[in-house]
Every structure is written in structure tokens, then in C-alpha cells.
């Protein structure tokens, strides 16, 4: 019998993991225990030496017991947790990157860590396009004004009218699973799509009907810029005070990827000066942002509370991807999405 801890939360509940595991690995004798973490009711944050986690190390260690396999989204697998979990062999994290796991410590302790690339690609892409349309056409602001009793007919004046995606140039910073879907939708609207991504080849971009350019060229040419890159030490503050000045007057900026990709400090002034015509953000340099956050008072800003990936389909898709890799592990096969492949040298084949 294999002991499995389903460490869920209020988005991917323990029962969602268990149902997926029974479908994908039901041939194996699995014994389940559960842990309910409080994300997103309580924001994630740093725990021990990992980021974007929920719960405490003590809480996780108490729940682990003798578990060999854990499925989770937010549980904090710190160096201390991994060092004190001698029976643990596999952690399946239903996120695009397992930032809540110390991968070096996992490898040192012989623990395979998997992740779920693309699990929220459709959701995040749709949300980014929604933010773009909302910013271009003043949809949230107009709604709030009308509910406050203000009929903003002046928004139909030429000086204040919105712009269309059709015929516009939109720049996507990052062209992974999410960026590809966004590009496809934007092209259906009739936009010309520029892409800046060091991992993309020009011929692949051309085949998709998008134009691969450098970041500076993208910023100079795009009336709308949307961020879809992963946050790494190299991409932190990828857009900043220096290169944001390259944007055309009145450009629209969208960030539904990660707050750290964008330097938020210069944005209030860029909005007040009109260099930025509108800003729509779902992610922040501090989450949640403080009540006195300067952008709350800046003009033409749309804010949402990190919701881009929040669809029911994402939760089920993530659990299915994790369960698929758990089944492969139990069958003695190599999991598809291993975040620490060096550990596979210790992989001993089928589990009993």
C-alpha cells in the first residue's frame, strides 16, 4: 500500500486530487490522507526558504506522517520539511513552476518533484485578452461611473474614444503556452502581433503568423503590450523606467503574468503624463497591494486580485496532469514533467 497526502486548498481541493488519482492510478493500492490549506482565502507568501506557499512547515510535517507521495499546489516543501520526511519519494505540484519547493533539497533527499505546465494557459490567455479589451474601451470605469449616476457621454467624443484591436500592433513579451493562445485570439481580431522571447526561433514565429523582434523594438512599435514571460532573476523588472519610455504615446500595458516582471514605481507618472494611456494589472510587486498603493489613484488603471488562472477547468486540469505523473511513477515509468531531473538517477522503477 502506498500512502498519499492530498494537500489541497480552496482552489484545488483535496478531493479533486483524490478523484484524479483514483482515475489515473486506481490500479495501485493507495491510502489517502488530506490537508486543507487556506489559500486563496489567505494570500500565499514566503515560508521558510520557499516562495508563494500556504500553511506552515509544522502543519505540513504533521500531515505528512509516513506519506510517500504528496499532491499539492501551495504546501511549503522547504529544506527542513524535506530533510524530516524520510519516506517521501514524490511531490506533484499543480503549478507552472514549483516555487514552493526547494528543488535542491528535494534532489538531495531523493524526492522527485513534478509540475503542470500549461494547466492554466487557456484561462490566463482569455483573461489577458479580457483585460486588454477592458482597458482599450474603458469598460470597468464606464460601469462604475454609470452605477454612480454619471452618464459619461463624453467618452464618445473623439478625444476620449477608445481604440480597436483590429489593425493595431500588439506586443507580447513572452511566447509560451499562454502567449501562443493570446496571439491566436488577437490575430482573429485583426491585430498584428509582435513577440519578444529569447527562446523562440524566427521561423517558428513566422509559422504562427507573428513577428519575432527584440524587446526595444516591440516597445517602440506596440500600441498594446502584454506580459507573458516567466519570472526569473533575468526577467525581474524586465520592463522598467528606462525602457517604458520607449512606448508610443498613449500605449496600453497589461500584466497578468507576474508582478516582478514590471517595475511599478514609474507607472503613476507615466499614466499622469499620458505616456501610458491605460494600465491593466492582475499581479503586483506586493500582493495584496497596500491601501495607499499609488496606482489606485492614477488615471485609467484596471486592477484585479490575481485571478487570471482562476477557472474550474484549470483546477481539474492541474489535478489530472499531476495524477498522470503519479501513475507513471507508480508504474515505473519516467514522469513527464520533472522539475529536478537529476533525481531520476536514483529512480528505482515500479513502486510496490
HELIX and SHEET records of a PDB file:
HELIX    1   1 UNK A   14  UNK A   25  1                                  12    
HELIX    2   2 UNK A   57  UNK A   64  1                                   8    
HELIX    3   3 UNK A   79  UNK A   83  1                                   5    
HELIX    4   4 UNK A  103  UNK A  108  1                                   6    
HELIX    5   5 UNK A  121  UNK A  136  1                                  16    
HELIX    6   6 UNK A  139  UNK A  147  1                                   9    
HELIX    7   7 UNK A  153  UNK A  156  5                                   4    
HELIX    8   8 UNK A  177  UNK A  189  1                                  13    
HELIX    9   9 UNK A  202  UNK A  208  1                                   7    
HELIX   10  10 UNK A  215  UNK A  221  1                                   7    
HELIX   11  11 UNK A  241  UNK A  244  1                                   4    
HELIX   12  12 UNK A  259  UNK A  261  5                                   3    
HELIX   13  13 UNK A  267  UNK A  273  1                                   7    
HELIX   14  14 UNK A  294  UNK A  297  5                                   4    
HELIX   15  15 UNK A  312  UNK A  330  1                                  19    
HELIX   16  16 UNK A  341  UNK A  346  5                                   6    
SHEET    1   A 5 UNK A  30  UNK A  36  0                                        
SHEET    2   A 5 UNK A   2  UNK A   8  1                                        
SHEET    3   A 5 UNK A  69  UNK A  72  1                                        
SHEET    4   A 5 UNK A  90  UNK A  93  1                                        
SHEET    5   A 5 UNK A 112  UNK A 114  1                                        
SHEET    1   B 2 UNK A  45  UNK A  47  0                                        
SHEET    2   B 2 UNK A  50  UNK A  53 -1                                        
SHEET    1   C 7 UNK A 211  UNK A 212  0                                        
SHEET    2   C 7 UNK A 192  UNK A 196  1                                        
SHEET    3   C 7 UNK A 169  UNK A 173  1                                        
SHEET    4   C 7 UNK A 224  UNK A 227  1                                        
SHEET    5   C 7 UNK A 251  UNK A 255  1                                        
SHEET    6   C 7 UNK A 276  UNK A 281  1                                        
SHEET    7   C 7 UNK A 301  UNK A 303  1                                        
END                                                                             
